[in-house]
Amino acid sequence: MSEVVTGEAVVVEVRVAQLPSRALAFLIDWAVQWAVIILAVVLVAQASLVTDESLATGLLILFVVLVTVGYPVAFETLTRGRSLGKLALGLRVVSDDGGPERFRQALFRGLAGFLEFWTFVGAPALITSLLNQRGKRLGDVFAGTTVIGERTPHQAPPPEMPPPLASWAATLELSGLSDDLANTARQYLSRWHQLSPRMREEMGLRVAGQISAQVAPPPPPGVPPYAYLAAVLAERRRREEMRLARARSTPPPYGPQGYGAQGHRVPAPPPPPPPQPREAGPPHGEAPRTSGGFVPPV
């Protein structure tokens, strides 16, 4: 991930495209360009039989320039930073400020790409991409652009509430739980099956201990760390969904007393139905209970 500062001084996180995906996208574009060049050579060779040889040579040079330079410039301008190869790999060229690629930038990239790939066989692009922190080639450096990946990785489903902890979780005080710590717990639960049993226990106890310092009351005795973290995150998500649903369904008040335009008090929305009981267990499968469970620090 990399940070992009927009013109409004807003920091946006983007996923910079990696060198293998960019190389594969270039090979797709390169194959398409060579196919068009071969077709142009055949057509010019047929035309040279009935036209002047110098005219045929000029047409061939024009076709080659249009394919090598005009192809990326035209595609990236019309599709806002995507050629056929980038479209297939889920990549896009954007400005360094996060905005869409402009024609001037596409032209700079196309002219530089002719020198990088067609003149020096891609050596300058490879060296510059390896040395640059964002993997930029010379065309990106001159044009002020960055190639990003638009396809986000598959995200793990949100943790489910363990049924035995539902009533306890409803009494939690979650206002002190920070977003960073909640994200840490969410990442731990998403990677739970990829960790060794020893690492599960150590990381679970550490993350659960940090969260218990910001959340009250403590869990019941014998609760394993993964169940405690899953209950906290599920309850936090449930309350956030309730808050959003209430904000959508409640009309805005017109005065400090909450009365509507006709002088009638705005009724409160009905409470959501209680959560349905589900089978207890770890985030994605069965796991043995820890001896003694999670005990928060005193």
N, C-alpha and C positions, 0 to 999 in steps of 0.2 A: 504494500500500500504506500501511496505517496500523497502529500498534501499539495493542493493547488489553491492559490490565493486569487480570488476573483477581483474584478474591477471595483466591487463594492466592499472590498476588504473582508470578504467572507472566506473562511478556510474550509475547503471541501476535500474529502479524502477520495482518491481515485486509485484504481488498481492498474499500475503501469504494466504494459504488455511485456512479456518475457521474450528473450532472444529466440528460443526455438519456435514459438508461435509466429513471431514476425518473419522468421526465415521461411517457414512453411507457407505463409501468406504470400511472400515474395515469389516463391517457386510457382505458386498457382498463377499469379499475374504474369510471371516470366513465360510460362508455358502458353498462356493465352496470347501474349505479345508475339512470340515466335510463330505461333500458328497463323496469326494475321500477317506477319511479315512474309512467311512462305507463300501464303495465298497471294499477296501483293506481287511477289517476284514472278509467280506463274502468270498472273494477269499482265504484268509489264512485258514479260517475255513474249506473250502472244501478241501484245500490242506493237512490239518492236518489229514484227514482221510486216506491218502495214504503215508504220510511222517512222520518223527520223530517229536514229540511234541516240542522238543527244537529248531529244525530247523524252525518250524512254528512260534514259539515265536520270534526267531531272525528276521525272515522275517517281522513279524508284527511291531517290533521295527524299523526296517529299513524303512518301508513304512511310519510310523508316523513321523520319522525324516525328510524324504524326503519331506513330505507334509507340515509340520509345518515350516521347515527352508528352504528347497530347493525351494518350490513354490515361496515365495516372492523374494528370491535371483535370481532365474532363470528368472522370469518375468521382474524384474526391471533391470537386466543386459541386456537382449535381447531387451527390448523395451525402453531403456534409461530412466528408472525411473517410469514406469507405470505398475501396476498390473491390473487385470481385474476390480477390484473395482475403482481404480483411473482412469482407462480409461473410465468407465461409468460416473464418476462424473467430468471428465475434470481436473484431478489433475496430477501432476508430481513431482517426487523427483529430486532436483538439488543440486549441491554442493553449499557451502556457497559463493563461488566466482562466481556463476551463470553458471558454466559449467555443462555438463551432469554428471549424477551419474556413478561412476566407480564400478567395481566388488568388490573391497575391501570395499567400502562404503556400497554396497548392502549386503555383508556378515556380516558386523558389525550390520546393521539394522535387518537382519534376525535372528542373534543370540540373540540380545537384545530383539527382538520381541517375541522370544520363552519364555524368562523369564517374560517379561511384560504382555503378553496376555494369554499364556498357563499355566504359573506357578502361577502368582499372579492375574489372571483374569482381567488384564488391569488397575489395581489400580495405579501402578507407571506411566504408560503412561498418565493417566488422570490427576494426580497431577502435573506432569512435564509440560504437555501442558498448564494447567491453569496458572502456575507460569512463564513460559517462554514467553518473549515478542513476539516471532515469532511462538508460539504454538508448539515448538519442544517437542517430547517425548525423552526418554533416548536414544533410538537408533539413533535419529537425532543428539543429543548432542555428542555422542561418534563417530559417523561417519562423522560429519561436514556437514550435509545436511539440506535442508529445503524443505518442501512440499508447492508447489505454485499452484495457479489456472490458467489454460491456457485459459479458456473461459472468454472473456471480456464481460462486461455488454453491453446491447444495447445502442447505442449512438443516441442522438436526431439528426435529420437532420439539416444541416446548415441553418442559417436564410436566408430568401429570401429578395431581394431588394424591398421595397415599391415603386411602379411605380412613384408616385408623387415626390419622392426624388431621382430618378435616375440621373437627370441632375445635381442636387446639389452635390450628392455624387461623381460625376466624377471630381469635383474641389477640393476634400479634400486633405489636406496634412497629410499623415498618417505615416511619418517617425518617429515621436516622440511617437507613440503609442506602449507601451510595450506589450510583450507577456502575462505577468501575468494579466494585466488589461483587455486585450482582452479575455483571458480565463474566467475571472470573469464575463464579460458581456455575454459570450456564455453560462455559467452555469445559469445565471439569466434568459435568454431567454428560455433555455431548461426546466426550472422549472416554467415558467410563469403561466401555468394553475394550478399548485399545490399550488400557493400562494393565500392568501386572498386578496381582493381588496386593503385593507389598506397597506398590506405588499408589494404588487406589486408597489403601488405608491411610498412608502418610499424607497424601494430598487432601483427602477428604477431611481428616482431622484438622489440618491446618486451615483450610478454607472455612470449615464449619466453626472453628474457634474464632476466626476473624468476624464472621457474620454474627455470631452470638454476642459479640461485644457491642453490636449496633442494633440488635433485635431483642425484644422482650415479649413474653416471658420465655424462660428456658424450655427445651423440649421435655417430654416425658422420659422417664428412665428407660434405658435399653433401646433407644432409637439410633440406628446406624447413621453415619454422616450423610450418605447419599439420600436417605429418606428425609432427613432433616432439611437438606438443601433443596430437594425437590418440593417439599411442602412450602418452604419460604418463597421460592420463586413462583410456584403455582398460585399461591395466595396473592402475591404482589401483582401478577398478571391479571388475576380475576378482579381485583380492585381497580386496576387501571381500565379494564374493559367496562366495568360498571360506571366509572367516572365518564368515559367517553360516551357511553350509551345515554347517560343522564344529560350530558351536555347537548346531545343531538335531539333528544325528545323534549326538553324543557324550553319553552319560549323565553326570550330575554325579558327580565323585569323592567318596568318603566319608572321605578322610584325606589327610594331607600327601604320601603316596607314590602317590596316585591309584588305590587299590585299591577294588573294589566291596564290596557288603555281604557277599558270600560269600568274600572274601579273594582274589579273582582280579583281576589287573590289567585295567583297561579298555583294550581294543585301540583303536589310533588308526584313524581313518577312512581309506579308500583315497584316494590322490591323485586329483584330477579329471583327465579326459582332456585331452590337449594341444589347444590351439585349432586349428580347421580353417583352412587357408590361404584367404585371400580376395584379391580383386583389389586391387592397390594403387591409391591415388588420394586426392584431397582428401575432405573430409567428405561432400560431396554432389555429386560430379561430377569432371570432369577439370580440372586446372590446370597451367600450365607450371611446371617446376622453377625455383627461383630460382638465379641465377648464384652458384655457390660454396656454396649451401645455408646453413643456419643455423650460425653459429659462436658458441658460448657465450663470454661474457666471461671473461677469465683473471683 
